[in-house]
Amino acid sequence: MTRLSRRGFASLAVSLMAAPLLISCASETVEETRIVSLGGDLTEIVYALGHIDDVVARDSTSLYPASVQDLPDVGYVRSLGAEPVLSMAPSLIIASSEAGPPEVIDQVQSSGVPIVQPPEGYSQEILEQRIQVIGDALGEAEQAQALIEDIRSKMARVATVVSEQPEKPKVLFLLQARDGSPMAAGTDTAANAMIELAGGENIFSTHSGYKPFSLEVLAEAKPDALMLMDHSLTAMGGKEALKNHPAIGLTPAAQNGKVIAADGLFLLGFGPRLPEAVAYVAEELHGDLGLDLASG
Amino acid sequence: MVDLARSISVADLASQADQSRRLTLGLLSIFAGLAVIGSLIIGPANVGLIDVWNGILRTFGLRSGPVSGAEAIATSIRIPRTFLGLFCGMALGISGAALQGLFRNPLVDPQLIGVSSGGAFGAAFWIVFGSSLTFIPLALSGFMTALFAFAGALTAMTLVYQLGSRRGHVSVATMLLAGIAMNALAAAGLGLMLFLGDDAQMRAINFWTLGSLGTAGWAKIWSALLIMGAGSAWLLRDMRALNLLAVGEAEAKHLGCDTRALKRRLVVLPALVTAAAVSVTGIIGFIGLVAPHLVRLMAGSDHRIVMPGAALLGAGLLLVSDIVARTITAPAELPIGIVTSLIGAPFFIWLLSRYRGISL
C-alpha cells in the first residue's frame, strides 16, 4: 500500500515536472523526432537504420559511432534518473531491458513519452528481433528487413567457415586480472556466446555470469587464447604483463601472444556489427579464414 | 614461615602459568603449521606433494632448470599464496591483539580505526579514475591499485591519529570516535565510486571490499610481506608493556613505561601492517577481532600469550578460510571475506553465549 502510493506520488511528481517540457516541445514542432537512446548496442542499431541524426541524448555506454559521444550523456544505463532523461524532451525513448532502476523506467513510462524496450540477449535471433522492434518504432520496417537480411547472410558465411575448422581452441574471457583472482566469463554471458560463435570452447563453463576464476585452474587448463576488452588489457599493463603474470604467463595463450583484445562494444555488444566481430574473433582464433569482413 | 610458604606458592603459580603458556602456544603453532601444509597441498589444480616439495626447493633457490606443469603451479601460485595468507593472518591477528590491548576494549579490531576501509576507498578511486590516465607507464599500472590502497589506508590512519591525539598524547575514546567517522567517510567514498564506475569497475571494487588471497606472484607481494613481517615482530616486543598498560596508564608510567611512545607505536604499527595487508588482499574481516578473543578464552589475558597466540591463530584461521574459498566453488573462487565472516561470526556468537560470564 505504502509502496503503491509512494510510486503513485513519484509518477505524479514526475508528470508535473515533465508537463511544461512536453508542452514546450509540442508547441515547437509536432513532427520532430527526438530520440533518447539508452544502450550502446541500440544506438548502433539506430545508426545502422539511418536515424542517428534524430538522437538527442544517449547513455554512457553509447559510444559508437564516435559522433554520438558529442551528445549529452544522461548517465549509466543501469542507474538512470527520470529527470535527466525527460529533460531532453524526447519524443521516443529506446531503452535496453537492462535500463534501470525499474522505478525510474516506470516514472518515465508514466510521463507518457513512448518508450521501446527491445529484447535483450546474446544471439543472432535476439539481434534480429531488436532490429525489427526498433525499425518498427522508427517507421523503417523495410530498412530493418534489409539490415536483417544482410546480417543473416554474413553470419551464415561466417558460421559455415567456422564449422569447417578442425579444432576448437580453448578460450578464457577475462574481465579484469589486475588484483586478486581474475574475473572470468562463465556461461550466460556475451563473452561466452561470442566464444561459441567463433568456434572456440570456453574453459569456464561450470558457472554462469562473471566470477573470480581460480588461478591454479587457469594455469592447469592451458587455454589456447585469452580474450579481453582492450581497455582491460591496457589497465593490466598490456600483453607483456600477461606474459609476466605468475599464473596467466604459464598458459600457451600468453606464451604465444594469442590475446584477443578489442573494443568492448564491438566485441560484446551483439549489435549490428556482430558478423564483423565474430569474424574478427574467429580469424584471431583459427588464423586467416579469408572472411574479409573483419573491421576491428 | 608464612612468607616462605607464600613465596613457594607464587613460584608454583608462575611455573604453572609458564607451562600453560607453552602448551597454548605449542597447540597454536601446530594448528598454524597444519594450516600451512594444508594450504600447500589442497587446491583445485592437481598438484602433488612432490611438486610442492620441488616448488619449495625452487623458491629458495635450491633447484633450477626448466619448470612446467604442476610444479610451475606450485611454485608461482600456491607457495606465494600460502606465504601471503600466513603473513596476513599473522599481521591481522597481532594487530587486533595490540589494538584491543591499547584501547582496553575487546570490540576493537583494525577495521574499526578506519584503516581497512580507507585502503579500499584508495583502491576504488584508482580503479574508477586511474584507467583514464594514460601517462602511467605500462609496467607500473599493475601495481597502481595496490599503491593507492596503501596510500588510502595510511591517509585514514594519519587523520584518525591526528584527531585522536594532542601533542603526541593519545586519547583512546576520541580516537575510536574518529575511527568510526573515518569508516563512515570511506564508506560514502566507496559508494560514490560504485555509483561512478561501470560494470567491470564495480566488479573490480568488489574484490577490495570482500578480499582475496589470489594476488599471486612474489613481485606484487614481497614488499607487503616485508612490512607485515617487520611490523608484527616489532609489535611482539611490546607484549610485556601491554600487560602493564592493562593495569592502568598511570600505573604503567610509574613502573617505568614510556606510555606516550608505547601508545603511538600501538596505533601506528597495527595500522601500518593492516595497510600492507589490505593493499594486496583487500578487506578481510573478522580475523583481527576473533583471533585475540579465542586466545584469551583459551589461556587468559596475559599479552605474552595473547600477542603471539593471536598471530599464530590468525594465520591458521586465514589459511583454512582460504582453502575453503578456493575449493568449495572451484574453478570459481569465493571472496575470502565472505568465508571468514560466514565461519567467524556464528562461531563468535556461539562463544559469546557460552562464555557470557567471563570478562574479557
Interface residues (C-beta under 8 A of the other chain):
Chain A: S60 T61 Y76 R78 S79 L175 Q176 R178 D179 G180 S181 P182 M183 G186 F204 T206 H207 Y210 K211 P212 F213 S214 L215 E216 V217 L218 A219 E220 A221 M229 H231 S232 T234 A235 M236 G237 G238 E240 A241 N244 H245 P246 A247 G249 L250
Chain B: G43 P44 A45 N46 V47 A70 A72 I73 S76 I77 R78 P80 A123 G130 S131 L138 A139 L140 S141 G142 T145 A146 F195 D198 D199 A200 R203 A204 F207 W208 G211 S212 L213 G214 T215 A216 G217 W218 A219 T281 G282 R326 T329 A330 P331 A332 E333 L334 P335
